Amino acid sequence: MRNVIVAILMISFLFVSGCAKPNEASDSSDKNVIPNKSNTQVQIDSNANEIDATTSNTIVDEQSEANSFFNSDILQLNYKGIFLFDDTLEKDVTLRVNEITSLKDGKVYEFKLDPIDGIPNERLCLGYFYVQKDKIYKMEPTEENLNKLKVSGELPDNSVIVCQDKVIKDELGEGESGYHHYLEISGDTREFHSYNNQVSTGYFETIIWEKNKGMISYKSGYGADRDSIELLLSSKNIEGRGEINMNTSESYNTCIIKRDSIKIGQNIAGLTVKSIEKNQNSIADLTFSGEITLTGTYEWGETGDGNGCIFILDNNSKSKLPVLEAIGEISSIGINNSDVAEKLLPLETGKAVIVIEKYSIGERQLIAKADLIKVLSGKELN
């Protein structure tokens, strides 16, 4: 009996000892919770650092992938400028490309011309350009827009894409009143156009980009080219940290029209397509509404449609007028209203700055015609 009791006691002791060990282990584990958590935290922090590093690399990679239509190494560009304000000014000008801020998806730059006598300061800034690897946005150069982009990451409401590899169609119909904007693609060039035809003096803007060269042409202003700025990229004195290929013509015409792309209501260089008359595979007449200022030489003589006044354009005016791709450069225009021209241009020949309207072109004998409205200045040729 004693042996049985001893055996029972032994078994009980072993059972209690065995049950106590898990509890002790649990207590021991509780004592190690902080170290274990510390170890876990270290692991989490390590992972977080890896995530941050990955994110950081992603940002760097996105910004390092260059946009082929914008060279971030260029600090300034030189342009041949034409300014129509109180007076007509032709001048070589410098455009500063200032980095404003760097964001996750790209960088914001300010395009601003150096001071020019007679040109308002607010017209010297072309705007803020948000350059991403696959597109370029343009926005108004305000602190409000910049803060919205920096703080929330959202584009300002008035932002528009001015360069990308995908065509943007005008959301408004032909001749529809409102703010029009569209982007055309032709080979290595991207042409952005915008205009407001709600009023005859509405604002217009054209920006042309070329791959590996950047912004090769810019033009903006109001109806009849009032307060207008036109810039044509020069091959001279490109300054910055890098080099770009500048095999481009200073007389690049920003107003070339293709037969199959022209439509009524389209705005080209501040003029609006009013009517189109086609003759099989050619354009017999393409008439524009709006006014435009031209400089050149006039002379009276045979025009091809009888005796009349011919206005021979200078080089700057040649690049301002819309032309048909099939015809090429326009060197002169015939004045339709000879009775008005006789009063305003009475001399046999002379130099003048004139304003025209109802400009028309066509694949015909007298390629370009227009109505003379007024003469801003003129003098007799020696």
VOPA-422565 format. One record per residue (C-alpha): x, z, y; residue number from 1; residue in one letter. Coordinates in nm, 2 decimals, m for minus. Example, Ala and Ser with C-alpha at 12.3 -4.5 7.8 and 13.67 -1.06 7.14 Angstrom:
! VOPA-422565
1.23:0.78:m0.45:1:A;
1.37:0.71:m0.11:2:S;
! end
This chain:
! VOPA-422565
0.00:0.00:0.00:1:M;
0.28:0.09:0.23:2:R;
0.45:m0.24:0.15:3:N;
0.12:m0.42:0.24:4:V;
0.10:m0.24:0.57:5:I;
0.46:m0.32:0.65:6:V;
0.40:m0.68:0.57:7:A;
0.09:m0.69:0.80:8:I;
0.29:m0.53:1.08:9:L;
0.57:m0.78:1.04:10:M;
0.33:m1.07:1.05:11:I;
0.16:m0.93:1.36:12:S;
0.49:m0.88:1.54:13:F;
0.60:m1.24:1.46:14:L;
0.26:m1.37:1.57:15:F;
0.27:m1.18:1.91:16:V;
0.63:m1.29:1.96:17:S;
0.54:m1.65:1.89:18:G;
0.25:m1.64:2.14:19:C;
0.46:m1.48:2.40:20:A;
0.72:m1.75:2.40:21:K;
0.49:m2.03:2.54:22:P;
0.38:m1.79:2.81:23:N;
0.74:m1.71:2.90:24:E;
0.82:m2.08:2.90:25:A;
0.52:m2.13:3.13:26:S;
0.64:m1.86:3.36:27:D;
0.99:m2.00:3.35:28:S;
0.84:m2.34:3.43:29:S;
0.65:m2.19:3.73:30:D;
0.97:m2.04:3.85:31:K;
1.12:m2.39:3.85:32:N;
0.82:m2.56:4.03:33:V;
1.00:m2.57:4.36:34:I;
1.32:m2.72:4.22:35:P;
1.12:m2.97:4.03:36:N;
0.91:m3.05:4.33:37:K;
1.23:m3.08:4.53:38:S;
1.36:m3.32:4.27:39:N;
1.03:m3.52:4.28:40:T;
1.04:m3.52:4.66:41:Q;
1.40:m3.65:4.66:42:V;
1.28:m3.93:4.43:43:Q;
0.99:m4.01:4.66:44:I;
1.21:m4.02:4.96:45:D;
1.45:m4.24:4.78:46:S;
1.17:m4.48:4.69:47:N;
1.05:m4.47:5.05:48:A;
1.39:m4.56:5.17:49:N;
1.39:m4.85:4.93:50:E;
1.05:m4.97:5.07:51:I;
1.17:m4.93:5.42:52:D;
1.48:m5.12:5.35:53:A;
1.27:m5.40:5.19:54:T;
1.04:m5.41:5.48:55:T;
1.33:m5.42:5.72:56:S;
1.49:m5.70:5.54:57:N;
1.16:m5.89:5.54:58:T;
1.14:m5.86:5.91:59:I;
1.49:m5.97:5.96:60:V;
1.44:m6.27:5.72:61:D;
1.12:m6.38:5.90:62:E;
1.30:m6.37:6.24:63:Q;
1.61:m6.54:6.10:64:S;
1.42:m6.83:5.97:65:E;
1.45:m7.06:6.27:66:A;
1.16:m7.26:6.41:67:N;
1.29:m7.62:6.41:68:S;
1.11:m7.68:6.75:69:F;
1.28:m7.39:6.92:70:F;
1.65:m7.29:6.94:71:N;
1.68:m6.92:7.01:72:S;
2.05:m6.96:7.09:73:D;
1.97:m7.15:7.41:74:I;
1.95:m6.93:7.71:75:L;
1.87:m7.20:7.97:76:Q;
1.78:m7.57:7.98:77:L;
1.81:m7.82:8.26:78:N;
1.52:m8.06:8.34:79:Y;
1.45:m8.34:8.58:80:K;
1.16:m8.20:8.78:81:G;
0.89:m8.37:8.98:82:I;
0.68:m8.14:9.20:83:F;
0.37:m8.25:9.40:84:L;
0.27:m7.98:9.64:85:F;
0.26:m8.02:10.02:86:D;
0.54:m8.27:9.97:87:D;
0.67:m8.47:9.68:88:T;
1.00:m8.32:9.55:89:L;
1.23:m8.46:9.28:90:E;
1.49:m8.22:9.18:91:K;
1.71:m8.12:8.88:92:D;
1.60:m7.77:8.79:93:V;
1.70:m7.49:8.55:94:T;
1.45:m7.33:8.31:95:L;
1.55:m6.98:8.19:96:R;
1.45:m6.88:7.84:97:V;
1.43:m6.50:7.85:98:N;
1.36:m6.29:7.54:99:E;
1.09:m6.04:7.63:100:I;
1.03:m5.85:7.30:101:T;
1.09:m5.88:6.93:102:S;
0.80:m5.83:6.69:103:L;
0.75:m5.83:6.31:104:K;
0.65:m6.20:6.29:105:D;
0.86:m6.34:6.57:106:G;
0.98:m6.31:6.93:107:K;
0.82:m6.35:7.27:108:V;
1.00:m6.55:7.53:109:Y;
0.93:m6.61:7.90:110:E;
0.99:m6.97:8.02:111:F;
1.07:m6.95:8.40:112:K;
1.22:m7.19:8.65:113:L;
1.48:m7.09:8.90:114:D;
1.34:m7.05:9.26:115:P;
1.26:m7.38:9.43:116:I;
1.19:m7.41:9.80:117:D;
0.82:m7.50:9.87:118:G;
0.70:m7.41:9.51:119:I;
0.49:m7.09:9.48:120:P;
0.65:m6.82:9.26:121:N;
0.34:m6.80:9.03:122:E;
0.39:m7.17:8.94:123:R;
0.76:m7.12:8.84:124:L;
0.66:m6.92:8.53:125:C;
0.53:m7.15:8.26:126:L;
0.41:m6.86:8.05:127:G;
0.50:m6.64:7.75:128:Y;
0.57:m6.82:7.43:129:F;
0.54:m6.63:7.10:130:Y;
0.78:m6.81:6.86:131:V;
0.72:m6.76:6.49:132:Q;
0.89:m6.95:6.21:133:K;
0.60:m7.19:6.16:134:D;
0.42:m7.20:6.50:135:K;
0.45:m7.13:6.87:136:I;
0.17:m6.96:7.07:137:Y;
0.14:m6.97:7.44:138:K;
m0.02:m6.69:7.64:139:M;
m0.06:m6.59:8.00:140:E;
0.24:m6.40:8.13:141:P;
0.08:m6.06:8.20:142:T;
0.17:m5.71:8.10:143:E;
m0.17:m5.66:7.96:144:E;
m0.13:m5.94:7.71:145:N;
0.22:m5.83:7.62:146:L;
0.11:m5.47:7.56:147:N;
m0.18:m5.58:7.34:148:K;
0.05:m5.78:7.13:149:L;
0.31:m5.50:7.10:150:K;
0.08:m5.21:7.05:151:V;
m0.20:m5.36:6.83:152:S;
m0.02:m5.66:6.69:153:G;
m0.32:m5.87:6.79:154:E;
m0.29:m6.19:6.99:155:L;
m0.45:m6.19:7.34:156:P;
m0.78:m6.37:7.36:157:D;
m0.64:m6.65:7.57:158:N;
m0.36:m6.74:7.33:159:S;
m0.33:m7.10:7.20:160:V;
m0.11:m7.27:6.94:161:I;
0.10:m7.52:7.12:162:V;
0.33:m7.63:6.84:163:C;
0.29:m7.63:6.46:164:Q;
0.30:m7.88:6.17:165:D;
m0.08:m7.91:6.15:166:K;
m0.30:m8.12:6.38:167:V;
m0.55:m7.92:6.59:168:I;
m0.87:m8.11:6.68:169:K;
m1.05:m8.06:7.01:170:D;
m1.35:m7.83:6.94:171:E;
m1.55:m7.99:7.22:172:L;
m1.71:m8.33:7.19:173:G;
m1.62:m8.64:7.38:174:E;
m1.71:m8.59:7.75:175:G;
m1.84:m8.24:7.68:176:E;
m1.79:m8.01:7.98:177:S;
m1.55:m7.71:7.92:178:G;
m1.20:m7.62:7.82:179:Y;
m1.05:m7.87:7.59:180:H;
m0.73:m7.83:7.39:181:H;
m0.58:m8.01:7.09:182:Y;
m0.25:m8.08:6.92:183:L;
m0.12:m8.42:6.80:184:E;
0.16:m8.49:6.56:185:I;
0.37:m8.81:6.57:186:S;
0.69:m8.80:6.36:187:G;
0.92:m8.53:6.49:188:D;
0.71:m8.47:6.80:189:T;
0.42:m8.23:6.86:190:R;
0.20:m8.29:7.17:191:E;
m0.02:m8.02:7.30:192:F;
m0.29:m8.11:7.55:193:H;
m0.54:m7.89:7.74:194:S;
m0.77:m7.96:8.03:195:Y;
m1.07:m7.82:8.20:196:N;
m1.32:m8.09:8.30:197:N;
m1.59:m7.85:8.43:198:Q;
m1.48:m7.95:8.78:199:V;
m1.29:m8.25:8.91:200:S;
m1.00:m8.03:9.02:201:T;
m0.97:m7.85:8.68:202:G;
m0.64:m7.74:8.55:203:Y;
m0.45:m7.95:8.29:204:F;
m0.14:m7.89:8.08:205:E;
0.07:m8.10:7.84:206:T;
0.36:m7.97:7.64:207:I;
0.57:m8.20:7.41:208:I;
0.81:m8.06:7.16:209:W;
1.06:m8.25:6.95:210:E;
1.23:m8.12:6.63:211:K;
1.58:m7.99:6.68:212:N;
1.55:m8.04:7.06:213:K;
1.27:m7.80:7.17:214:G;
1.05:m7.86:7.47:215:M;
1.14:m8.21:7.59:216:I;
0.85:m8.25:7.84:217:S;
0.61:m8.03:8.03:218:Y;
0.34:m8.11:8.28:219:K;
0.07:m7.91:8.45:220:S;
m0.15:m7.92:8.76:221:G;
m0.49:m7.98:8.89:222:Y;
m0.71:m8.29:8.94:223:G;
m0.54:m8.59:9.11:224:A;
m0.20:m8.42:9.03:225:D;
m0.26:m8.16:9.29:226:R;
0.01:m7.88:9.28:227:D;
0.15:m8.04:8.97:228:S;
0.48:m7.98:8.79:229:I;
0.65:m8.23:8.56:230:E;
0.96:m8.16:8.37:231:L;
1.17:m8.41:8.16:232:L;
1.45:m8.26:7.95:233:L;
1.80:m8.35:8.07:234:S;
2.10:m8.40:7.86:235:S;
2.32:m8.22:8.11:236:K;
2.46:m7.87:8.12:237:N;
2.27:m7.71:7.83:238:I;
2.39:m7.35:7.83:239:E;
2.36:m7.08:7.56:240:G;
2.51:m6.95:7.24:241:R;
2.46:m7.27:7.04:242:G;
2.43:m7.64:7.07:243:E;
2.15:m7.88:7.02:244:I;
2.14:m8.26:6.97:245:N;
2.03:m8.41:7.30:246:M;
1.99:m8.78:7.21:247:N;
1.67:m8.81:7.42:248:T;
1.58:m9.03:7.71:249:S;
1.52:m8.87:8.05:250:E;
1.24:m9.13:8.11:251:S;
1.05:m9.03:7.80:252:Y;
0.69:m9.12:7.87:253:N;
0.45:m8.84:7.78:254:T;
0.14:m9.06:7.82:255:C;
0.17:m9.32:7.54:256:I;
m0.17:m9.41:7.39:257:I;
m0.23:m9.54:7.04:258:K;
m0.52:m9.78:6.99:259:R;
m0.68:m9.59:6.70:260:D;
m0.65:m9.24:6.86:261:S;
m0.80:m9.29:7.20:262:I;
m1.15:m9.16:7.27:263:K;
m1.39:m9.12:7.56:264:I;
m1.35:m8.79:7.74:265:G;
m0.98:m8.75:7.63:266:Q;
m0.75:m8.61:7.91:267:N;
m0.42:m8.78:7.95:268:I;
m0.18:m8.68:8.23:269:A;
m0.47:m8.54:8.44:270:G;
m0.68:m8.85:8.40:271:L;
m0.99:m8.87:8.18:272:T;
m1.09:m9.17:7.96:273:V;
m1.41:m9.30:8.10:274:K;
m1.47:m9.62:7.91:275:S;
m1.32:m9.83:7.63:276:I;
m1.37:m10.20:7.58:277:E;
m1.22:m10.34:7.26:278:K;
m1.17:m10.70:7.16:279:N;
m1.12:m10.72:6.78:280:Q;
m0.78:m10.55:6.72:281:N;
m0.69:m10.51:7.09:282:S;
m0.81:m10.30:7.39:283:I;
m0.94:m10.53:7.66:284:A;
m0.99:m10.25:7.91:285:D;
m0.94:m9.88:7.92:286:L;
m1.06:m9.71:8.24:287:T;
m0.99:m9.36:8.36:288:F;
m1.16:m9.13:8.60:289:S;
m0.96:m8.90:8.83:290:G;
m0.70:m8.94:9.10:291:E;
m0.32:m8.97:9.07:292:I;
m0.04:m8.99:9.33:293:T;
0.22:m9.27:9.29:294:L;
0.53:m9.37:9.48:295:T;
0.68:m9.71:9.50:296:G;
0.68:m10.04:9.69:297:T;
0.38:m10.26:9.77:298:Y;
0.37:m10.63:9.84:299:E;
0.11:m10.90:9.91:300:W;
0.10:m11.21:9.70:301:G;
m0.03:m11.37:9.38:302:E;
m0.16:m11.11:9.14:303:T;
m0.27:m11.33:8.85:304:G;
m0.63:m11.27:8.96:305:D;
m0.58:m11.44:9.30:306:G;
m0.41:m11.32:9.62:307:N;
m0.39:m10.95:9.66:308:G;
m0.18:m10.64:9.68:309:C;
0.06:m10.53:9.40:310:I;
0.21:m10.18:9.39:311:F;
0.55:m10.17:9.22:312:I;
0.61:m9.83:9.07:313:L;
0.93:m9.63:9.10:314:D;
1.08:m9.48:8.78:315:N;
0.91:m9.14:8.83:316:N;
0.57:m9.29:8.87:317:S;
0.62:m9.51:8.56:318:K;
0.64:m9.20:8.35:319:S;
0.32:m9.05:8.50:320:K;
0.07:m9.32:8.41:321:L;
m0.10:m9.35:8.07:322:P;
0.02:m9.66:7.88:323:V;
m0.08:m9.84:7.56:324:L;
0.17:m9.82:7.29:325:E;
0.12:m10.19:7.22:326:A;
0.21:m10.28:7.58:327:I;
0.48:m10.03:7.67:328:G;
0.59:m9.93:8.01:329:E;
0.38:m10.02:8.32:330:I;
0.60:m10.14:8.61:331:S;
0.33:m10.24:8.86:332:S;
m0.05:m10.22:8.92:333:I;
m0.29:m10.44:9.10:334:G;
m0.50:m10.30:9.38:335:I;
m0.87:m10.38:9.32:336:N;
m1.01:m10.31:9.66:337:N;
m0.81:m10.55:9.88:338:S;
m1.03:m10.48:10.18:339:D;
m0.92:m10.11:10.18:340:V;
m0.56:m10.21:10.10:341:A;
m0.55:m10.44:10.40:342:E;
m0.63:m10.15:10.63:343:K;
m0.41:m9.89:10.47:344:L;
m0.11:m10.12:10.38:345:L;
m0.11:m10.38:10.65:346:P;
0.25:m10.49:10.63:347:L;
0.36:m10.78:10.40:348:E;
0.58:m10.53:10.21:349:T;
0.68:m10.17:10.23:350:G;
0.74:m9.84:10.06:351:K;
0.46:m9.59:10.03:352:A;
0.32:m9.28:9.86:353:V;
m0.04:m9.36:9.76:354:I;
m0.34:m9.20:9.58:355:V;
m0.54:m9.41:9.34:356:I;
m0.85:m9.38:9.12:357:E;
m1.03:m9.58:8.86:358:K;
m0.70:m9.66:8.69:359:Y;
m0.74:m9.91:8.41:360:S;
m0.51:m10.08:8.16:361:I;
m0.57:m10.35:7.90:362:G;
m0.41:m10.62:7.69:363:E;
m0.47:m10.89:7.95:364:R;
m0.30:m11.09:8.22:365:Q;
m0.30:m10.82:8.48:366:L;
m0.23:m10.52:8.26:367:I;
m0.29:m10.24:8.51:368:A;
m0.54:m10.21:8.80:369:K;
m0.67:m9.93:9.03:370:A;
m0.86:m9.86:9.34:371:D;
m0.66:m9.74:9.64:372:L;
m0.80:m9.42:9.80:373:I;
m0.55:m9.33:10.06:374:K;
m0.18:m9.36:10.17:375:V;
0.01:m9.03:10.21:376:L;
0.31:m9.19:10.37:377:S;
0.46:m9.54:10.42:378:G;
0.73:m9.74:10.59:379:K;
0.84:m10.10:10.63:380:E;
1.12:m10.22:10.42:381:L;
1.44:m10.32:10.61:382:N;
! end
